[in-house]
Structure formats: structure tokens, C-alpha cells
């Protein structure tokens, strides 16, 4: 089902975000049961989602650069509570860039055309991206690193802290 929405909010159902290449809409958003279109750019949608969750797109980029020494094509932790992480296939300003949700990604498949790959999502849907398999795999690994460093390790430390017995004098 196709749906035109100006006010789309990135959520746990968001599978992919890419340029729509349309006169009226700038962004195409894939969800498991529908495709939406927005008049806002992908980066604007991501920035708004980050702001709604207590940070900003630029703040998330700066944090990843500092902690993980990633300087180009940086994955974005959109929502640390819902564990929404999107990773780009190209520079965010590149017209061929597609943002993929780490949560919905299942695997990458070869494409018949050189320089392209097919993304297989957990619900069985496929999406062709203008990106080599090796570049895509590197981007996925970066997103997985952010997932570990920003979500799982802090939770583990917090659980350890909460499970420690109180200190008695």
C-alpha cells in the first residue's frame, strides 16, 4: 500500500529510507506493510526523530565519530530506547543513498548488475541498492558496533551496577 505523508515519524517499523526522485515528494519510506512518501528529506526526517528522542542528528554523528573513529557514512542511533539504528549506503547527501534499519535487515544478496546489491529484510521483502556488497557489509558492521557500544554495553554495565550488593560499613 502506498501512502503520502508529510508528517512521517521514524519508528520501529521503518525498514528503509531513500530519495523518492519525485517532483512532489523527496523521500520514500519502506515499512513491512506499506510504502510512505514524505515531502521532507531523509536527513530532515532522521534529525526530527533524533530530536524527538533527546539528541540531534549532528550530535549523534559527533558522538559516533568520537567514540568509534568513524568519519564517513556514519550510522545513526535514532532512538536508544527502541534500539533504532539506521545506516547509510552512501554519503547522506548522495542521491543514491539509502538508509537501512539494522533491526529489519536480514542479509545482503548479490545483484546481477555490478555496483548493486539486494537487501533482504526480515519480512522477506527485497530492495536493490546502488552499493557494492563489500561497502554494504562494512556499513552494517559499523551499525552493529554502534549497537554494541551505545546500547548493549551500557545496559550490561547498568545491570551489573544494579545487581551489586550494597556496601556496608
N, C-alpha and C positions, 0 to 999 in steps of 0.2 A: 504494500500500500504506500502510495506517495502522499506526502503531506507538506504543505508550505507553512512554515512557521518563522516569524521574525524573532520571537522571544524564546528560542530553544535554550534549554539548560542542560549542560553536560551532566550525565548521571551514570549510574552503574550499568545501564542498558546500552550506553553508547559504545559501539564497536569500532567505528572508523569515522574520520572527519577529513574531507578533502575539498579542494576548489570545485565549484559546481560548473564553471565555464558556461555560465548562463547570463543573459542580459539583466534579468531581474534579481536573481539570487547569486550570492557569492560562495555559499558553502553547501555541500551535500553531507548529510549525516546518516550513517547506517546504524540501525538498531536491529535486534533479532526479528522483529515482526513488521518493520516499516522503514522507509527512507524519508527523511525530512530535508527541507531546504530552508536556509536562512539568508537574510539579506546582509548579515554580518560576516566578517572574515573569520576564518578558522582561529587565528590568533586572538581576535577580539572575543570570541566565544570562550576560548580557553582562559584568557585573562579574567573575564567576568566570573567564570567558575572558580578560579583561584581566589578572587576577591571575596566571593560568597563563602569560601571556606577559611578565610582568615589570612591570606597571603596575596601575592600578586604574581603574575607570570614572570616579570623580571626578577622578583625576589626568589622564586623557585629556581630560575636559571642560575642566578648568582650563587645560591646555596649548592647546587649540583656542581658548578664549576669549582667552588672552594673545597668541597668535601671529596669529590671524586676525580678532580683534574680532567674534566670533560669540557672542551671548549667549543665544539661544533656539533650541530644536530643533537641538541641536548633533550633527553626525555623530560617530561614534566610531571611532577607529583601534583595532580589537580586536587585530590582530596585524600588526606592521610587516614581519615576515619573509615571511608568507604573503600579505601585502597585503590583509587582510580589513578592509574599512571598511563599517560599517552606518550608514545614515542614516534618521532618523525622519520620519514624515509629520505627526506632531503632537508635543505635549509628551510626554516619556516616561511621564508618569503618566496621560495621557489614555487612556480605554478604546478609542478608535478608532485609537490609534497602531499603525502597522506599521513595523517596521524592515526596510529593503531592503538587500541586499548590492549594492554598486556593481559588483562583479565579474560578477554574474549578470543585471544589469539591461540590457535592450536598448533599449526605448523606452516612452514613455507614450502611451496612446491615449485619445481622448475616450470618455466614458461617456454613455449616454442620460439618466441622472439628473444633475441639477445638483448640484455639490459632490462628485462622484465622478469617478474616473478608473480606467483599466485599465492595469495594469503588464504589459508583455510581457517575459518573461525570455528569455535566450539559447537555452534549450532549447524554446521555443515555448509554454510554459505561461503562463497569464494569471491575474492576481489583481486583483480590484476593491478599491480603497482609498477610504475616505471622506476625500477630499482633492482639491482643485481641481488642474487640470493646472499652473497657474502656481505654486502652492505646491510641488507635487512637483518641478517643474523647478528651482526655487530651492534646494530641499534637495539635489537631485542635484549642482547646481553647487557647493554648499558641500562636499559629499563629494569632488568632483573636486579642489577646491582643497586639501583635506587630503591627498589622494593626491599631488598635485604637491609641496606644501611639506614633507610629512613623510616621503615615500618616494623620489620621483624626484629632487628636488634634492639631498638628502643623498647618494644613490648617485652622482649626477653629480659632486659635489664630491669624494667619496672616490675615484672613478675618476680624476679629474684629479690628485689628490694622489698616487695610486699610480703614475700614468704619468709623473710629472715625473722628470727625470734627477737623480741625486744631486748635491748641491753639493760641489765640491772646492775645497780651499784652495790 
